[in-house]
Amino acid sequence: MFTVNGAVRPRIEIAPKERQFWRIVNASPDRYLDLQLDGQSFEIVALDGMPLAYRDPKHPTRATDHILVAPAGRLEAIVTGPPSGANGTLRTLCVDTGPVGDPNPEMVLADVVPPGFDQSDANSLTGQAHATDDRPPVYRPIDETVEGSLSGAIRKSYRVSFADQQISLATPNGTALK
């Protein structure tokens, strides 16, 4: 099982043409993610905490339709909402780590939908039903606004963590740590 912020295949709301800043970490110990946002691109701002502008100030971002994030890797990118009436998925493409590597199959990580989108609408559009975790996804807005050399103001910012399973930490006496 693979989770996004502790939820299985959550819905990430983004309005059409809305720009959001996503801070992504691959918290998996051994899974490579080749992230793709269906029909959209990632406008990469930083990799592993290093702003692209640090090495090339004239090009502070780079657009790509997919990006490989290694275990413990980090990605900071601007994501633009799909056109009106369209939905998308955040997925990882299949990654071949060789004959002695672990399998990293393609999988859908999250559904990217406009605000107020009903899940039954998505099932009727695709003709496929899928298991959903009805717990609300846990997004932690960042109190920063990314502007300046980047084109257009960012309306929302999120930290997104991927993990093979949800991990609960506790003290020796069993008290849960947050």
N, CA, C and O of each residue as an XYZ file, in Angstrom:
712
protein
N       0.841     -1.175      0.000
C       0.000      0.000      0.000
C       0.889      1.242      0.000
O       1.908      1.291      0.689
N       0.498      2.221     -0.764
C       1.261      3.453     -0.867
C       0.343      4.606     -0.511
O      -0.766      4.693     -1.038
N       0.776      5.484      0.365
C      -0.084      6.566      0.835
C       0.446      7.938      0.429
O       1.638      8.112      0.175
N      -0.459      8.897      0.374
C      -0.121     10.298      0.148
C      -0.600     11.038      1.391
O      -1.803     11.119      1.641
N       0.312     11.567      2.155
C      -0.002     12.226      3.430
C      -0.842     11.324      4.330
O      -1.750     11.794      5.016
N      -0.538     10.031      4.326
C      -1.210      9.080      5.188
C      -2.537      8.568      4.666
O      -3.162      7.745      5.336
N      -3.001      9.010      3.507
C      -4.284      8.573      2.943
C      -4.037      7.806      1.645
O      -3.119      8.123      0.889
N      -4.862      6.803      1.401
C      -4.789      6.040      0.163
C      -5.586      6.771     -0.910
O      -6.778      7.027     -0.741
N      -4.931      7.098     -1.996
C      -5.519      7.766     -3.154
C      -6.473      8.907     -2.775
O      -7.665      8.844     -3.077
N      -5.954      9.943     -2.119
C      -6.815     11.071     -1.746
C      -7.175     11.919     -2.962
O      -6.598     11.769     -4.039
N      -8.125     12.797     -2.766
C      -8.488     13.777     -3.791
C      -7.782     15.086     -3.443
O      -7.905     15.590     -2.326
N      -7.056     15.622     -4.393
C      -6.388     16.911     -4.218
C      -7.191     17.929     -5.027
O      -7.326     17.802     -6.244
N      -7.712     18.921     -4.346
C      -8.531     19.916     -5.028
C      -7.670     21.046     -5.569
O      -6.812     21.590     -4.874
N      -7.920     21.384     -6.825
C      -7.246     22.510     -7.466
C      -8.208     23.058     -8.520
O      -8.711     22.308     -9.357
N      -8.456     24.339     -8.478
C      -9.369     24.978     -9.430
C      -8.718     25.051    -10.811
O      -7.492     25.053    -10.920
N      -9.535     25.111    -11.866
C      -8.977     25.250    -13.207
C      -8.038     26.465    -13.292
O      -8.386     27.568    -12.870
N      -6.886     26.241    -13.829
C      -5.843     27.266    -14.041
C      -5.265     27.840    -12.740
O      -4.434     28.747    -12.795
N      -5.684     27.338    -11.580
C      -5.105     27.783    -10.305
C      -3.678     27.255    -10.190
O      -3.394     26.120    -10.573
N      -2.790     28.086     -9.664
C      -1.391     27.681     -9.471
C      -1.162     27.389     -7.994
O      -1.431     28.227     -7.133
N      -0.658     26.183     -7.711
C      -0.355     25.786     -6.346
C       1.106     25.393     -6.252
O       1.682     24.866     -7.203
N       1.699     25.655     -5.096
C       3.087     25.281     -4.822
C       3.066     23.977     -4.036
O       2.522     23.925     -2.933
N       3.656     22.920     -4.599
C       3.691     21.623     -3.938
C       5.115     21.314     -3.504
O       6.052     21.383     -4.298
N       5.258     20.976     -2.243
C       6.543     20.539     -1.691
C       6.397     19.037     -1.459
O       5.651     18.617     -0.574
N       7.098     18.233     -2.242
C       6.914     16.783     -2.270
C       8.153     16.091     -1.714
O       9.281     16.456     -2.045
N       7.933     15.087     -0.864
C       9.035     14.262     -0.358
C       8.669     12.802     -0.581
O       7.538     12.390     -0.320
N       9.620     12.031     -1.059
C       9.445     10.590     -1.190
C       9.984      9.971      0.096
O      11.189      9.749      0.222
N       9.096      9.692      1.052
C       9.504      9.157      2.352
C       9.622      7.640      2.341
O       9.789      7.022      3.393
N       9.539      7.045      1.181
C       9.681      5.604      1.060
C      11.158      5.229      1.185
O      12.017      5.946      0.670
N      11.469      4.113      1.864
C      12.870      3.741      2.023
C      13.519      3.173      0.767
O      14.744      3.196      0.643
N      12.708      2.659     -0.177
C      13.337      2.027     -1.337
C      12.557      2.157     -2.645
O      12.933      1.533     -3.638
N      11.508      2.931     -2.674
C      10.699      3.050     -3.890
C      11.062      4.322     -4.661
O      11.086      5.420     -4.105
N      11.340      4.146     -5.940
C      11.567      5.280     -6.829
C      10.225      5.715     -7.402
O       9.398      4.873     -7.752
N      10.004      7.012     -7.499
C       8.770      7.554     -8.059
C       9.101      8.342     -9.315
O       9.928      9.253     -9.281
N       8.465      7.995    -10.414
C       8.565      8.788    -11.635
C       7.222      9.508    -11.734
O       6.291      9.023    -12.377
N       7.136     10.671    -11.089
C       5.869     11.380    -10.935
C       5.401     12.014    -12.238
O       6.178     12.606    -12.987
N       4.103     11.868    -12.479
C       3.468     12.464    -13.641
C       2.092     12.972    -13.220
O       1.379     12.306    -12.469
N       1.736     14.126    -13.696
C       0.427     14.714    -13.460
C      -0.277     14.732    -14.811
O       0.066     15.529    -15.684
N      -1.261     13.854    -14.984
C      -1.900     13.654    -16.292
C      -2.258     14.963    -16.980
O      -2.993     15.782    -16.430
N      -1.738     15.154    -18.177
C      -2.086     16.310    -18.995
C      -1.509     17.633    -18.517
O      -1.746     18.661    -19.152
N      -0.777     17.641    -17.444
C      -0.207     18.872    -16.897
C       1.301     18.686    -16.741
O       1.825     17.579    -16.860
N       1.973     19.783    -16.475
C       3.412     19.700    -16.243
C       3.739     20.218    -14.848
O       2.964     20.949    -14.231
N       4.892     19.820    -14.382
C       5.440     20.350    -13.144
C       6.369     21.496    -13.514
O       7.209     21.346    -14.401
N       6.233     22.628    -12.855
C       7.167     23.736    -13.020
C       8.116     23.648    -11.828
O       7.834     24.182    -10.756
N       9.236     22.972    -12.028
C      10.159     22.662    -10.936
C      10.868     23.921    -10.465
O      11.415     24.686    -11.260
N      10.843     24.116     -9.155
C      11.488     25.260     -8.519
C      12.776     24.821     -7.825
O      13.779     25.534     -7.858
N      12.744     23.628     -7.190
C      13.912     23.138     -6.450
C      13.904     21.620     -6.411
O      12.847     20.990     -6.435
N      15.096     21.042     -6.352
C      15.273     19.606     -6.187
C      16.139     19.376     -4.958
O      17.206     19.973     -4.817
N      15.670     18.508     -4.072
C      16.380     18.202     -2.826
C      16.770     19.458     -2.058
O      17.854     19.527     -1.480
N      15.888     20.445     -2.053
C      16.106     21.672     -1.296
C      17.000     22.692     -1.983
O      17.231     23.773     -1.440
N      17.501     22.371     -3.158
C      18.392     23.271     -3.887
C      17.615     23.979     -4.996
O      17.235     23.342     -5.979
N      17.372     25.286     -4.858
C      16.652     26.016     -5.909
C      17.390     25.945     -7.240
O      18.614     26.070     -7.284
N      16.654     25.746     -8.311
C      17.274     25.718     -9.633
C      17.959     27.053     -9.925
O      18.968     27.096    -10.628
N      17.410     28.138     -9.386
C      17.969     29.471     -9.613
C      19.360     29.624     -9.004
O      20.102     30.528     -9.388
N      19.724     28.753     -8.061
C      21.047     28.846     -7.436
C      22.151     28.636     -8.476
O      23.159     29.343     -8.470
N      21.956     27.668     -9.359
C      22.966     27.392    -10.395
C      22.734     28.174    -11.683
O      23.675     28.438    -12.431
N      21.487     28.540    -11.937
C      21.163     29.243    -13.176
C      20.116     30.324    -12.885
O      18.925     30.105    -13.107
N      20.554     31.501    -12.384
C      19.609     32.560    -12.008
C      18.697     33.029    -13.144
O      17.606     33.538    -12.889
N      19.131     32.862    -14.383
C      18.304     33.293    -15.508
C      17.146     32.334    -15.786
O      16.199     32.686    -16.490
N      17.224     31.119    -15.232
C      16.178     30.113    -15.426
C      15.797     29.521    -14.064
O      16.253     28.431    -13.717
N      14.959     30.235    -13.286
C      14.629     29.787    -11.925
C      13.702     28.578    -11.854
O      13.548     27.978    -10.790
N      13.083     28.215    -12.978
C      12.205     27.049    -13.001
C      12.465     26.250    -14.272
O      13.086     26.726    -15.223
N      11.965     25.015    -14.249
C      12.057     24.151    -15.430
C      10.766     23.355    -15.521
O      10.335     22.769    -14.528
N      10.146     23.323    -16.680
C       8.898     22.587    -16.870
C       9.203     21.189    -17.389
O      10.067     21.003    -18.245
N       8.473     20.203    -16.852
C       8.620     18.826    -17.303
C       7.304     18.093    -17.100
O       6.522     18.436    -16.213
N       7.062     17.071    -17.936
C       5.813     16.323    -17.789
C       5.944     15.160    -16.810
O       4.934     14.588    -16.400
N       7.174     14.800    -16.427
C       7.377     13.804    -15.367
C       8.767     14.000    -14.769
O       9.666     14.540    -15.413
N       8.924     13.549    -13.522
C      10.194     13.752    -12.814
C      10.459     12.554    -11.899
O       9.563     12.098    -11.189
N      11.689     12.050    -11.921
C      12.091     10.931    -11.075
C      12.495     11.458     -9.700
O      13.347     12.339     -9.585
N      11.866     10.901     -8.652
C      12.185     11.275     -7.278
C      12.657     10.007     -6.569
O      11.885      9.069     -6.371
N      13.921      9.991     -6.193
C      14.526      8.832     -5.534
C      14.051      8.733     -4.085
O      13.485      9.690     -3.555
N      14.276      7.584     -3.436
C      13.940      7.494     -2.010
C      14.607      8.633     -1.239
O      15.781      8.931     -1.455
N      13.862      9.257     -0.350
C      14.299     10.412      0.444
C      14.495     11.664     -0.402
O      14.994     12.670      0.102
N      14.115     11.625     -1.669
C      14.244     12.778     -2.546
C      13.133     13.783     -2.312
O      12.046     13.443     -1.846
N      13.436     15.040     -2.650
C      12.461     16.118     -2.475
C      12.315     16.897     -3.770
O      13.256     17.035     -4.551
N      11.115     17.395     -3.970
C      10.795     18.165     -5.167
C       9.907     19.318     -4.751
O       8.949     19.122     -4.003
N      10.205     20.505     -5.216
C       9.346     21.666     -5.023
C       8.953     22.144     -6.412
O       9.802     22.459     -7.246
N       7.635     22.192     -6.640
C       7.160     22.523     -7.976
C       5.854     23.296     -7.911
O       5.109     23.215     -6.935
N       5.597     24.044     -8.967
C       4.335     24.741     -9.132
C       3.483     23.889    -10.064
O       3.931     23.456    -11.126
N       2.245     23.660     -9.640
C       1.307     22.859    -10.413
C       0.133     23.753    -10.774
O      -0.378     24.484     -9.926
N      -0.299     23.699    -12.031
C      -1.440     24.474    -12.502
C      -2.621     23.543    -12.702
O      -2.484     22.473    -13.296
N      -3.782     23.950    -12.205
C      -4.991     23.133    -12.312
C      -5.354     22.849    -13.751
O      -5.100     23.666    -14.635
N      -5.959     21.671    -13.995
C      -6.358     21.324    -15.362
C      -7.468     22.240    -15.863
O      -8.112     22.919    -15.064
N      -7.700     22.268    -17.160
C      -8.753     23.114    -17.720
C     -10.119     22.764    -17.128
O     -10.313     21.670    -16.599
N     -11.046     23.688    -17.222
C     -12.398     23.490    -16.707
C     -13.014     22.231    -17.325
O     -12.920     22.005    -18.532
N     -13.645     21.416    -16.471
C     -14.280     20.188    -16.930
C     -13.354     18.992    -17.009
O     -13.800     17.886    -17.313
N     -12.078     19.194    -16.740
C     -11.120     18.089    -16.815
C     -10.660     17.691    -15.414
O     -10.594     18.520    -14.506
N     -10.349     16.430    -15.261
C      -9.776     15.914    -14.023
C      -8.442     15.282    -14.374
O      -8.144     15.052    -15.546
N      -7.661     15.009    -13.381
C      -6.387     14.375    -13.632
C      -6.015     13.464    -12.489
O      -6.725     13.368    -11.488
N      -4.904     12.806    -12.650
C      -4.380     11.963    -11.583
C      -2.902     12.256    -11.412
O      -2.183     12.536    -12.371
N      -2.475     12.183    -10.171
C      -1.052     12.212     -9.863
C      -0.647     10.759     -9.781
O      -1.182     10.006     -8.968
N       0.294     10.361    -10.614
C       0.685      8.962    -10.675
C       2.196      8.823    -10.710
O       2.921      9.777    -10.991
N       2.649      7.625    -10.421
C       4.045      7.301    -10.649
C       4.083      6.300    -11.791
O       3.323      5.332    -11.811
N       4.967      6.540    -12.729
C       5.140      5.626    -13.844
C       5.996      4.449    -13.387
O       6.650      4.528    -12.347
N       5.998      3.380    -14.140
C       6.802      2.209    -13.804
C       8.288      2.588    -13.853
O       8.741      3.246    -14.790
N       9.036      2.164    -12.834
C      10.477      2.414    -12.785
C      11.189      1.073    -12.709
O      10.958      0.297    -11.782
N      12.053      0.798    -13.679
C      12.814     -0.452    -13.707
C      14.142     -0.211    -12.997
O      14.996      0.521    -13.498
N      14.313     -0.829    -11.830
C      15.557     -0.650    -11.066
C      16.540     -1.788    -11.307
O      17.488     -1.964    -10.541
N      16.320     -2.559    -12.362
C      17.260     -3.612    -12.730
C      16.887     -4.976    -12.189
O      15.910     -5.113    -11.452
N      17.680     -6.009    -12.561
C      17.335     -7.377    -12.193
C      17.375     -7.658    -10.684
O      16.667     -8.550    -10.214
N      18.166     -6.936     -9.933
C      18.222     -7.162     -8.486
C      17.498     -6.068     -7.707
O      17.522     -6.064     -6.476
N      16.858     -5.145     -8.411
C      16.133     -4.062     -7.753
C      14.723     -4.466     -7.376
O      14.244     -5.534     -7.755
N      14.078     -3.612     -6.639
C      12.695     -3.840     -6.244
C      11.767     -3.409     -7.370
O      12.086     -2.481     -8.113
N      10.612     -4.077     -7.506
C       9.652     -3.636     -8.523
C       9.016     -2.310     -8.107
O       8.633     -2.133     -6.951
N       8.911     -1.411     -9.029
C       8.278     -0.110     -8.811
C       7.225      0.072     -9.900
O       7.463      0.780    -10.879
N       6.052     -0.566     -9.737
C       5.042     -0.517    -10.797
C       4.379      0.851    -10.910
O       4.452      1.675     -9.999
N       3.729      1.071    -12.053
C       2.933      2.289    -12.223
C       1.734      2.211    -11.288
O       1.131      1.148    -11.139
N       1.383      3.336    -10.653
C       0.186      3.380     -9.810
C      -0.321      4.805     -9.695
O       0.440      5.768     -9.791
N      -1.617      4.915     -9.488
C      -2.231      6.211     -9.251
C      -2.056      6.541     -7.781
O      -2.385      5.729     -6.916
N      -1.538      7.737     -7.490
C      -1.290      8.156     -6.116
C      -2.416      9.021     -5.565
O      -2.769      8.902     -4.391
N      -2.985      9.893     -6.399
C      -4.049     10.801     -5.954
C      -4.851     11.256     -7.165
O      -4.351     11.288     -8.289
N      -6.101     11.604     -6.907
C      -6.950     12.183     -7.937
C      -6.891     13.699     -7.797
O      -7.002     14.232     -6.693
N      -6.716     14.387     -8.917
C      -6.648     15.851     -8.929
C      -7.962     16.337     -9.532
O      -8.248     16.106    -10.707
N      -8.756     17.019     -8.698
C     -10.121     17.381     -9.087
C     -10.409     18.843     -8.767
O      -9.740     19.432     -7.918
N     -11.399     19.437     -9.438
C     -11.801     20.797     -9.084
C     -12.512     20.792     -7.731
O     -13.062     19.765     -7.333
N     -12.511     21.916     -7.018
C     -13.203     21.982     -5.727
C     -14.669     21.575     -5.861
O     -15.346     21.966     -6.811
N     -15.150     20.783     -4.899
C     -16.543     20.360     -4.895
C     -16.859     19.214     -5.821
O     -18.029     18.861     -5.975
N     -15.850     18.610     -6.451
C     -16.070     17.495     -7.377
C     -16.523     16.272     -6.599
O     -15.924     15.932     -5.579
N     -17.577     15.602     -7.067
C     -18.140     14.427     -6.405
C     -17.473     13.170     -6.958
O     -17.330     13.031     -8.173
N     -17.059     12.242     -6.067
C     -16.378     11.026     -6.491
C     -17.252     10.173     -7.411
O     -16.725      9.510     -8.304
N     -18.572     10.172     -7.217
C     -19.446      9.383     -8.093
C     -19.383      9.911     -9.528
O     -19.538      9.143    -10.478
N     -19.154     11.229     -9.692
C     -18.980     11.799    -11.026
C     -17.735     11.225    -11.690
O     -17.745     10.933    -12.886
N     -16.664     11.062    -10.919
C     -15.414     10.526    -11.468
C     -15.603      9.090    -11.907
O     -15.104      8.701    -12.963
N     -16.318      8.284    -11.117
C     -16.533      6.896    -11.487
C     -17.347      6.775    -12.764
O     -17.084      5.891    -13.579
N     -18.332      7.648    -12.955
C     -19.146      7.576    -14.163
C     -18.352      8.042    -15.386
O     -18.595      7.568    -16.495
N     -17.416      8.956    -15.197
C     -16.601      9.423    -16.320
C     -15.631      8.351    -16.785
O     -15.453      8.157    -17.988
N     -15.004      7.657    -15.854
C     -13.986      6.675    -16.216
C     -14.572      5.309    -16.485
O     -13.948      4.496    -17.167
N     -15.780      5.032    -15.957
C     -16.358      3.714    -16.115
C     -15.733      2.696    -15.187
O     -16.014      1.503    -15.305
N     -14.889      3.141    -14.264
C     -14.204      2.237    -13.353
C     -14.424      2.710    -11.935
O     -14.414      3.908    -11.652
N     -14.622      1.759    -11.055
C     -14.700      2.080     -9.634
C     -13.354      1.760     -9.012
O     -12.649      0.867     -9.483
N     -12.995      2.469     -7.977
C     -11.752      2.180     -7.275
C     -11.963      2.427     -5.787
O     -12.839      3.189     -5.379
N     -11.148      1.771     -5.002
C     -11.245      1.931     -3.554
C     -10.755      3.312     -3.168
O      -9.725      3.777     -3.657
N     -11.492      3.958     -2.296
C     -11.078      5.269     -1.820
C     -11.068      5.275     -0.313
O     -11.852      4.582      0.335
N     -10.193      6.047      0.223
C     -10.120      6.252      1.659
C     -10.925      7.517      1.921
O     -10.541      8.597      1.473
N     -12.047      7.396      2.646
C     -12.924      8.535      2.845
C     -12.465      9.491      3.934
O     -13.127     10.495      4.197
N     -11.333      9.188      4.570
C     -10.817     10.141      5.543
C     -10.366     11.380      4.786
O      -9.838     11.258      3.681
N     -10.557     12.563      5.343
C     -10.093     13.760      4.635
C      -8.565     13.760      4.563
O      -7.902     13.439      5.548
N      -8.002     14.118      3.404
C      -6.549     14.169      3.308
C      -5.991     15.242      4.229
O      -6.639     16.251      4.509
N      -4.776     14.997      4.688
C      -4.139     15.945      5.602
C      -3.141     16.766      4.795
O      -2.068     16.280      4.439
N      -3.500     18.003      4.514
C      -2.605     18.920      3.826
C      -2.179     19.974      4.819
O      -2.987     20.445      5.620
N      -0.938     20.338      4.772
C      -0.430     21.353      5.679
C      -0.032     22.581      4.863
O       1.055     22.612      4.286
N      -0.901     23.596      4.808
C      -0.554     24.800      4.048
C       0.730     25.441      4.575
O       0.993     25.438      5.778
N       1.497     25.972      3.684
C       2.737     26.647      4.035
C       2.440     28.129      4.131
O       1.710     28.671      3.301
N       2.986     28.778      5.114
C       2.698     30.195      5.335
C       3.573     31.103      4.478
O       3.863     32.234      4.868
N       3.984     30.628      3.345
C       4.844     31.417      2.472
C       4.085     31.689      1.169
O       3.222     30.903      0.776
N       4.396     32.761      0.526
C       3.906     33.003     -0.823
C       5.124     33.048     -1.726
O       6.057     33.817     -1.496
N       5.104     32.222     -2.744
C       6.231     32.132     -3.653
C       5.955     33.082     -4.809
O       5.086     32.823     -5.640
N       6.679     34.157     -4.857
C       6.492     35.127     -5.929
C       7.873     35.568     -6.413
O       8.824     34.790     -6.341
N       7.995     36.750     -6.884
C       9.296     37.272     -7.294
C       9.617     36.865     -8.703
O       8.926     37.267     -9.638
N      10.679     36.055     -8.878
C      11.123     35.691    -10.210
C      10.204     34.671    -10.869
O      10.332     34.419    -12.067
N       9.276     34.076    -10.113
C       8.361     33.111    -10.696
C       7.194     33.855    -11.321
O       6.768     34.900    -10.829
N       6.682     33.298    -12.418
C       5.586     33.984    -13.116
C       4.260     33.699    -12.432
O       3.867     32.537    -12.326
N       3.565     34.715    -11.968
C       2.245     34.583    -11.367
C       2.296     34.223     -9.896
O       3.162     33.462     -9.465
N       1.376     34.763     -9.135
C       1.324     34.483     -7.701
C       0.771     33.088     -7.455
O      -0.029     32.580     -8.241
N       1.194     32.485     -6.384
C       0.747     31.162     -5.987
C      -0.381     31.341     -4.987
O      -0.245     32.107     -4.033
N      -1.500     30.639     -5.193
C      -2.656     30.806     -4.313
C      -2.630     29.865     -3.131
O      -3.074     30.242     -2.046
N      -2.124     28.648     -3.298
C      -2.073     27.680     -2.214
C      -0.744     26.957     -2.267
O      -0.131     26.825     -3.326
N      -0.310     26.492     -1.111
C       0.910     25.713     -1.028
C       0.646     24.482     -0.178
O      -0.091     24.555      0.806
N       1.240     23.349     -0.546
C       1.056     22.112      0.186
C       2.372     21.386      0.357
O       3.275     21.483     -0.473
N       2.458     20.655      1.455
C       3.512     19.665      1.627
C       2.863     18.325      1.341
O       1.814     18.017      1.908
N       3.457     17.529      0.480
C       2.908     16.227      0.128
C       3.973     15.185      0.431
O       5.092     15.269     -0.077
N       3.626     14.200      1.260
C       4.560     13.137      1.625
C       4.053     11.811      1.097
O       2.875     11.488      1.246
N       4.932     11.043      0.484
C       4.600      9.711     -0.003
C       5.283      8.697      0.897
O       6.425      8.910      1.303
N       4.615      7.608      1.215
C       5.218      6.556      2.020
C       4.573      5.228      1.661
O       3.426      5.184      1.218
N       5.333      4.128      1.858
C       4.801      2.794      1.576
C       3.687      2.430      2.534
O       2.790      1.668      2.173
N       3.724      2.956      3.743
C       2.679      2.696      4.725
C       2.687      3.812      5.740
O       3.672      4.537      5.875
N       1.584      3.950      6.456
C       1.514      4.981      7.492
C       2.251      4.459      8.709
O       2.017      3.329      9.137
N       3.131      5.257      9.267
C       3.938      4.859     10.401
C       3.471      5.613     11.628
O       3.304      6.832     11.595
N       3.257      4.876     12.718
C       2.884      5.495     13.984
C       4.045      5.329     14.954
O       4.536      4.220     15.161
N       4.473      6.419     15.537
C       5.556      6.385     16.504
C       4.988      6.486     17.904
O       3.999      7.182     18.132
N       5.619      5.784     18.850
C       5.160      5.814     20.228
C       6.366      5.754     21.161
O       7.426      5.246     20.796
N       6.186      6.281     22.367
C       7.218      6.209     23.397
C       7.218      4.786     23.981
O       6.281      4.028     23.730
N       8.243      4.413     24.748
C       8.282      3.073     25.315
C       7.040      2.716     26.146
O       6.679      1.542     26.230
N       6.383      3.711     26.760
C       5.193      3.401     27.558
C       3.920      3.379     26.709
O       2.831      3.212     27.258
N       4.026      3.542     25.383
C       2.893      3.419     24.489
C       2.194      4.707     24.130
O       1.206      4.671     23.397
N       2.665      5.860     24.619
C       2.063      7.145     24.282
C       2.403      7.491     22.833
O       3.574      7.481     22.452
N       1.395      7.794     22.033
C       1.611      8.110     20.617
C       2.301      9.458     20.481
O       1.982     10.413     21.190
N       3.250      9.517     19.558
C       3.934     10.776     19.238
C       3.274     11.361     18.006
O       2.851     10.632     17.109
N       3.189     12.672     17.968
C       2.591     13.344     16.800
C       3.674     13.894     15.927
O       3.386     14.497     14.893
